[in-house]
Amino acid sequence: MRILESVLHGALVLQSTRFTDDRGFFTESYNHKKFSQLTGLKTHFVQDNHSRSKRHVLRGMHYQLRQPQAKLVQVCQGEVYDVIVDMRQSSPTFKQHFGLRLSADNGLALWVPEGFAHGFLVLSEQADLHYKVNNDYDPTSERCLHWADAEIGIAWPLSDQPPLLSPKDAQGLPFDQLELFP
């Protein structure tokens, strides 16, 4: 595993070593000791999540205010455009966003620290996202930044079809109406 880039304050793009031959490939997608040594983070994950979505589904932009979650996000099948927004007022990258393509083919992972809103748009026919979180889900603490907020200005790679949204995501709030991290 190696760090490819540090994108926003505390966020990282990671790449695992992949061993490929005519049968396919093998990769160690997570190793606690190596992850801690490489990043300097002593994260304890409490839950693994698996999300399957079809083309044009946009999930996000979610974060938890009182029980913030850090995430290690990877795509096991398909391709997504994954986006994070720094919601920490004390951060040097406050209100900035970053997006990248995560896919089963490129094998990249995104480390999303606590205090970031997170979401993704499915680019392939179907995509399976796997992500580890370091805190329990708390629906009373969850907030949703509107995916098309003009102040943040995420350039989603949308086709002619509008994204498929859950009712919760369709009702996300503009940035200036959200509770933020200190």
C-alpha positions as CSV (number, residue, x, y, z in Angstrom):
1,M,0.0,0.0,0.0
2,R,1.2,3.5,-0.8
3,I,-0.1,7.0,-0.6
4,L,-0.6,8.5,-4.0
5,E,-1.7,12.0,-2.9
6,S,-3.0,14.0,0.0
7,V,-5.9,15.7,-1.5
8,L,-7.6,17.8,1.2
9,H,-6.3,18.3,4.7
10,G,-6.2,14.8,6.2
11,A,-7.7,13.0,3.2
12,L,-5.6,10.5,1.2
13,V,-5.7,8.5,-2.0
14,L,-4.2,5.1,-1.4
15,Q,-3.2,2.3,-3.8
16,S,-2.6,-1.3,-2.7
17,T,-0.1,-3.6,-4.4
18,R,-1.8,-5.8,-6.9
19,F,-0.4,-9.2,-7.9
20,T,-1.7,-10.1,-11.4
21,D,-1.3,-13.2,-13.5
22,D,-3.3,-15.1,-16.1
23,R,-5.8,-16.3,-13.4
24,G,-6.7,-12.8,-12.2
25,F,-5.2,-10.8,-9.3
26,F,-4.7,-10.7,-5.6
27,T,-4.5,-7.6,-3.4
28,E,-4.4,-7.0,0.3
29,S,-7.1,-4.3,0.5
30,Y,-6.5,-3.5,4.1
31,N,-3.9,-4.3,6.7
32,H,-4.1,-2.5,10.0
33,K,-0.4,-2.5,10.8
34,K,0.6,-1.3,7.3
35,F,-2.2,1.3,7.2
36,S,-1.2,2.7,10.6
37,Q,2.6,2.8,9.7
38,L,2.0,4.4,6.4
39,T,-0.6,7.0,7.4
40,G,0.3,7.6,11.1
41,L,-3.4,7.0,11.9
42,K,-4.4,4.6,14.7
43,T,-8.0,4.1,13.5
44,H,-10.1,1.4,14.9
45,F,-12.9,0.4,12.4
46,V,-16.2,-0.7,14.0
47,Q,-18.1,-1.7,10.9
48,D,-17.7,-2.7,7.2
49,N,-20.4,-1.6,4.7
50,H,-21.2,-2.8,1.2
51,S,-23.3,-0.8,-1.1
52,R,-24.6,-1.9,-4.5
53,S,-26.0,0.7,-6.9
54,K,-27.0,0.9,-10.5
55,R,-25.9,3.4,-13.2
56,H,-26.8,7.1,-12.5
57,V,-27.4,6.5,-8.8
58,L,-26.0,9.4,-6.7
59,R,-25.7,8.8,-3.0
60,G,-24.7,11.7,-0.8
61,M,-23.5,14.1,0.4
62,H,-23.7,12.6,3.9
63,Y,-21.9,13.3,7.2
64,Q,-22.6,12.7,10.9
65,L,-22.3,15.7,13.1
66,R,-22.3,14.3,16.7
67,Q,-20.8,10.9,15.9
68,P,-18.5,11.7,12.9
69,Q,-17.3,8.8,10.9
70,A,-14.0,8.4,9.1
71,K,-14.2,6.0,6.1
72,L,-11.9,4.0,4.0
73,V,-13.7,3.6,0.7
74,Q,-13.0,1.2,-2.2
75,V,-14.9,-0.1,-5.2
76,C,-15.0,-3.9,-5.6
77,Q,-17.0,-4.0,-8.8
78,G,-17.7,-1.2,-11.4
79,E,-16.8,2.5,-11.3
80,V,-17.9,5.5,-9.4
81,Y,-17.1,9.2,-9.2
82,D,-16.4,9.6,-5.5
83,V,-16.5,13.1,-3.8
84,I,-15.6,14.6,-0.5
85,V,-16.2,18.0,1.0
86,D,-14.4,19.4,4.0
87,M,-17.0,20.6,6.5
88,R,-14.5,21.5,9.2
89,Q,-14.5,25.3,9.8
90,S,-11.0,25.1,11.4
91,S,-9.5,23.2,8.5
92,P,-7.2,25.0,5.9
93,T,-9.3,23.2,3.2
94,F,-12.7,24.2,4.6
95,K,-15.5,24.2,2.0
96,Q,-13.2,22.7,-0.6
97,H,-14.1,19.5,-2.5
98,F,-12.2,16.7,-4.2
99,G,-13.5,14.0,-6.6
100,L,-11.9,11.0,-8.3
101,R,-12.9,7.9,-10.1
102,L,-12.7,4.8,-7.9
103,S,-13.0,1.5,-9.8
104,A,-12.4,-2.2,-9.5
105,D,-9.8,-1.8,-12.3
106,N,-7.8,1.0,-10.7
107,G,-7.9,-0.4,-7.2
108,L,-7.7,3.0,-5.6
109,A,-9.0,3.7,-2.1
110,L,-10.0,7.0,-0.5
111,W,-9.4,7.8,3.1
112,V,-12.1,10.2,4.3
113,P,-11.4,11.7,7.7
114,E,-14.1,12.7,10.2
115,G,-15.6,16.0,9.3
116,F,-16.1,15.4,5.6
117,A,-19.3,15.1,3.6
118,H,-19.1,12.1,1.3
119,G,-21.0,10.9,-1.8
120,F,-20.6,9.1,-5.1
121,L,-22.2,8.8,-8.6
122,V,-22.2,5.4,-10.3
123,L,-20.7,5.5,-13.7
124,S,-20.8,1.8,-14.7
125,E,-23.9,-0.4,-15.2
126,Q,-23.6,-1.3,-11.5
127,A,-21.1,-0.7,-8.8
128,D,-20.3,-2.3,-5.4
129,L,-18.7,0.0,-2.9
130,H,-17.0,-1.4,0.2
131,Y,-16.2,1.0,3.0
132,K,-14.9,0.7,6.6
133,V,-16.1,3.2,9.2
134,N,-14.7,4.1,12.6
135,N,-17.9,5.0,14.4
136,D,-21.5,3.7,14.6
137,Y,-24.2,5.0,12.4
138,D,-26.4,7.6,14.1
139,P,-29.4,8.7,12.0
140,T,-30.2,11.5,14.4
141,S,-26.8,13.0,13.8
142,E,-26.7,12.6,10.0
143,R,-26.7,15.6,7.8
144,C,-27.0,15.9,4.0
145,L,-25.4,18.5,1.8
146,H,-27.4,19.0,-1.4
147,W,-25.4,17.2,-4.1
148,A,-25.8,20.2,-6.5
149,D,-25.1,23.0,-4.1
150,A,-23.9,26.0,-6.1
151,E,-21.6,27.3,-3.4
152,I,-19.6,24.1,-3.4
153,G,-19.8,23.6,-7.1
154,I,-19.1,19.9,-7.6
155,A,-18.7,19.0,-11.3
156,W,-20.4,15.6,-11.4
157,P,-19.7,13.7,-14.6
158,L,-23.4,13.4,-15.4
159,S,-24.8,12.2,-18.7
160,D,-28.0,13.6,-20.2
161,Q,-30.0,11.7,-17.6
162,P,-30.5,13.3,-14.2
163,P,-29.1,11.3,-11.2
164,L,-31.2,8.8,-9.4
165,L,-31.6,10.0,-5.8
166,S,-33.2,8.8,-2.6
167,P,-35.9,11.1,-1.2
168,K,-33.4,12.0,1.6
169,D,-30.7,12.9,-0.8
170,A,-33.1,14.9,-3.0
171,Q,-33.9,17.0,0.0
172,G,-30.3,17.7,1.0
173,L,-29.7,21.2,2.3
174,P,-27.6,24.0,0.8
175,F,-24.2,24.6,2.4
176,D,-25.2,27.8,4.1
177,Q,-28.1,26.1,6.0
178,L,-26.1,23.2,7.4
179,E,-24.5,22.7,10.8
180,L,-20.8,22.4,10.5
181,F,-17.9,21.0,12.4
182,P,-15.8,23.5,14.5
